[in-house]
């Protein structure tokens, strides 16, 4: 089946797995690089395209952290957040749970209070100017280990705004075992935050089991290796644990050899609930609209099937019930009226 790009572009959408810094477009990165040339990130748009070509997942983390290093002042945080929200809204994303890694900015000298104030100022302005609602997931930078976990928990629990809804874990998986982070997820969950760690992106199914058993994961970031373990697939289905799937990201970082090799079809065939997401879209030369086009091709979806993907993201989100009902109705109305 073929779904028109026009249908996907106009479809109201929610996105659940998308990173704050990783959503900075070349235009935004270029502006920040020009503000802070000492960071060594190219400000020329052509050079940035080459810069965002990754040899492997380790190289991606290296480049990602160099972009993080461009965020030196609270105003950088505010500009980045507001501009990212505007570009998301241009894709008809109505709601996004944006994964933010505050500790990487705190260790670079931005006070936690100032960081939170900057993202909140941008969130309020984005809702006012672009009609997009943002919720925050504060995630532990896995490469910083327990120091990063303690710092992230402190920012979340001592300075987190009411729009903070989740607690996550990102960065490398190899050499960063999930069980060590259990005390921090316990504290976050006790404070009412939802558990949404990355797992099974570059490692096998055991990492996903660990995220479930030790971190109380309600959703799994990526979960790409889940189909390797039929017992795990059954568990995910029976317990309603959602996989946040990011096809082009997995291709760009070498997790899959080609999009046709992506296991999303195996996940869906097993009955696992999946959402489709863009992860770090400009870094991977993609967008949420483009990811829906990929998913439509891989899963052989028509317009109704693609609309169901959007509805699945709403259902799996941490929006309140009235907001979910309203957005689901908007998706249905759009689908019925298209064409």
Buried (B, 14 or more C-beta within 10 A) or exposed (E): EEBBEEBBBBBBBBBBBBBBBBBBBBEBBBBBBEBBEEBEBBBEEEBBEEBBEBEEBEEBBEBBBBBBBBBBBBEBBBBBBBBBBBBBBEBBBBBBBBBBBBBBBBEEEBEBEBBBBBBBBBBEBBBEEBEBBBBBBBBBBBBBBEEBBBBBBBBBBEBBEEBBBBBBBBBBBEEBBBEBBBEBBBBBBEEEBBBBBBBBBBBBBBBBBBBBEBBBBBBBBBBBBBBBBEEBBEBBBEEEBBBBBBBBBBBBBBBBEEBEEBBBBEBBEBEBBBBBBBBBBBBBEBBBBBBBBBBBBBBEBEBEBBBBBBBBBBBBBBBEEEBBEEBBEBBEEBBEEEE
